[in-house]
Amino acid sequence: MHFDDRLATVLRHRATGERAGKTQFRQLIDLLGERPQAGDPALKAAAYLRLIALAEMIPAKERAGIVGETGWRFRNPELVRWFGEAHPSIAAAALQRAHLTGAEWETLIPRLPIRARGFLRHRRDLPEEAVRILDRLGVQDRALPLPDVVEILVEHEQPQTAEAPQIGALPDEPHPLKLSAANDESELVTKASEEIAEIQPRAPSSTPDGEGIRALVERIEAFKRNRGAPGGEDAPSLPLAGLEDAPRRKPLQSFIFGTDSEGRVDWAEGGVAPMIIGTMLSARTEAASGDDDIAAAFHNRRPVRRGRITLRGAGPIAGDWIVDAAPRFTRGDGRFYGYVGRFRRAAEDARDTGQESADRLRQLLHELRTPVNAMQGYAEVIQQQVFGPTPHEYRALAASIAGDSARILAGFDELDRLAKLETGALDLEPGSSDFAGIARAQITQLQTVLSPRVARFDADIQANAAMLPLDQSEAEMLAWRVLATLAGATGAGETVNLDLRTEDEQVFLRAQLPAKLAATEDLFSSEARAGGSTLSSGIFGAGFSLRLARAEARSAGGELARDGGWLVLTLPLLTPEDALPSPVDAPGRAAG
C-alpha cells in the first residue's frame, strides 16, 4: 500500500510571505502538472483555490516567469486549461510547456479561449490530432506552409551558348519547366531557386503566369532581398532548406574583444564593435563596485581572471560583465601590444546559498516523511488489532515502532521549521501573550522534575505582566524550548538562576548556564549535548534546540545569545499599535 500525501502536505502549510508563496506555487503546479490520477477531488479543488489565492500575492510577470522555467512538463489537461484562461503571458508560457497526448489535445483545444489557441500556432511538436483540430478551428497561421507541388525538373530545350548571360538581363525566352511526380519538396525548391538565381525576378502579377511555381520562386527571392532591408522584420518566415537563419534577436550574453597597449578596446566581434570600440578598460573608474583587479592586471601585464566591470552606453552592452583576457606580445622582441579576451554577462539573480540548502533540505524531508508515515500507520494497525487479534509481544513491538516513528516525524518538523525560519519563509503567528505568566507556569512544572535530583530553578520573575506580540502557543513553545533544554542539562544538586525583567519596551530573560552547557564552546552547534535526562531536548540535542529557539526569537524581532556563563533571551514587548487588529487581516484571520 502506498499513500501519496504530497498534495495534502503542501496544502497543510500556509504561505505567509511572497517568497513562501512562490515556493508553494511551484510545488502546487509541479504536483498538479502530473498525469491525472485517482485522488480526493476536494483536495484537488482546494489546490486550485490555493493557486488562485497565491496569484493575488505574486505579480503576473513573476508567475509567468515561474511557469516558463525550464524543466516543467505539464501533462494534466485540467491544469493546462486552467492556465489557458489566465493572463496572456502566463497562458503562453504554460502552453509552451504542455505535453499532452493527441486525444487530450483534441478534447482540450476547443475548450481553450480563442486567444490561447493562437499561442499554439508557434509549436512544431504538436501531435497530428492537435494540428488537425487547429486547422478545423481556423488557426492556420503557424507559418508559411509548404506548397502542394510536384518536383520540378529543369531542362533546357536550347543548348547553352558560349556567352554567359549578363547579370540583371533577362533571356529572350524563359527556360521551360517540366513537371513530374515529387518525393522531396525541399530539394525541388532548392533546385528552382538555384536555377532562377541568375535571372532578375519579375514583379508579382495577377496573371496566370504569376501563379503556381513561379509565384513561389518570386516569394523566395523577395524574402532574400527583404531580409537585410530595414523593413525586413515584416518578411515572412520561410522554413525552407538552403535559406540562412534570420538575424538573432536574443539578448547579448558574451562577445570577444581586443585592446591596444593602453587598454582601449580597438576590436570586437559582430555588431558589438560600434558599441564597445573606444572603451577604456584599464581606467580604475570603470571597474565595478570599486574593484580595480582589471586595472591592476593591465598595469602589470598579467592575465585577467573573472574581473568584474560595469559598462555604460547602448542597451545591449549596458550592465555588469565578467572579463577574462590574456596579454599579447610580439613574437620578435616580446613587445606588449594589448589584450584579447571575452566579455560575459554577470549572473543577475544568483540565488542565496542558504536558500538553496534550505530548499534541498525541505525536499529531502518531504521524501522521508512518506515511508515514516507508512511505518507508523502499519504499526498502529497492528497495535490496535484492526485486522484481528495480535499477540501482546507483537503489540508491544508495534507500539515501540509507532513511538519511534512519532519522534522521527517530530524531528523532521523541527528541521523543517528551522530551515523556514532561518530563510525567512516562515513567520511566527502574531497575537498577544503574557511571557512572564508563561515562564512562571513552566518553571513550576519543571521544578517537579528537578526536585528528585535535588536540583532547582532559582527564579526571580517580575510581578507585572510582560505582553508579547506573539500568539499564546508560539510564546509557550519558545519559552519551553529554552527552559526545558536548561532543565535537561541541569545536573544533580545544581541550581540555575533565572531573572526576568522588562526594560526599554523589551523583556529580558537571563538564565545561568548549567555546567554541562557552560563547558561547551559553541552553544548552538549540534555537538552541544545535555546528557542523559528524563527531560528530552529533542532527537538532535540541546544545541539544535537552542538554535531553533534563537531562530524563533529572531523571527519575533528579538535575540537569543550567550553572555559569558549566561543565556539571554530578548523579545520586544507588545505596543499599542500591535494590540489593534488590522482591518485587512481580521476577516482572513476569522475565516481561518
Beta strands, then each sheet from edge to edge (+ up, - down):
strand 1: 151-154
strand 2: 177-180
strand 3: 254-259
strand 4: 265-268
strand 5: 304-311
strand 6: 319-329
strand 7: 336-345
strand 8: 433-434
strand 9: 456-461
strand 10: 467-468
strand 11: 495-503
strand 12: 506-512
strand 13: 559-563
strand 14: 566-572
sheet 1: 1+ 2-
sheet 2: 4+ 3- 7+ 6- 5+
sheet 3: 8+ 10-
sheet 4: 9+ 11+ 12- 14+ 13-
end
